């Protein structure tokens, strides 16, 4: 670990010094942020998370991952045991462990919106293929590549998957995934946002041209804001971490926010501070300094 790597101090929005408001909640992305590239949580990070909770600061994992992929951090939830999954589409209680999670809040993407979005995007970017993420199901089109290391429940065209009587029609759609084999990822994101309009919220977290479409207004930030409001926590009392475009809204909303050393340029522009890369335990570095500041004479 490079102890002396630069970590800039964040400033609160509206120009108020960050140190003026003690943190009450830490919101951290997982992949590329809290997790190292090998998808592990380092011992230093485990210790920092535990120390934050011991100090009375809640820790929320806020990720694009579906609930079934949360086993990587399920051993590190404390107290409330909640995580925000699917870019804000679900709040999940992880206390039951892998395969036994409970959905506390679901913010679905209406099937009509999902289908309209798929049709609009395919018209704007021919060759786009789709997968459908539901609360307990995962479905994809036959030409969708093997990106997720799991076997889909169904292989059907998006029009059939999203039909009112489609597979698992009784389950909410959390998001749809849109992949294009040749487009530049950022260009694909811009194009998709123009094409889809207000039918869905469009973002991305992958280095490839893989987009994630959630319900209108559904994002990491908006769901985190709901969770904070339920706890009487203001945005000024939140410290957030992220590395990819799906983190931008959350980093902008939080009173203090840190872009990882490996972050996308849009994330660096949105955050009020920077830390070192995920492989160098950038989240832990900031948490340790926050806690030291709370206890300093």
Secondary structure, DSSP 8 states (H G I E B T S, - for coil): --TTS-------GGG--GGGS---EEEE-IIIIIS-TTS---HHHHHHHHHHHHTT-EEEEE-SS-GGGGGGTGGG--TT-EEEEGGGTEEEE-TT-TT--EEEEE----HHHHHHHHHHHHHHSTT-EEEEEESS-EEE-TTS---SSS--SEE--HHHHTSTTSTTTTS-EEEEEEE-SSS-HHHHHHHHHHHHGGGSEEE--SSSSEEEEESTT-SHHHHHHHHHHHHT--GGGEEEEE-SGGGHHHHHHSSEEEE-TT--HHHHHH-SEE---GGGTHHHHHHHHHHHHHH--
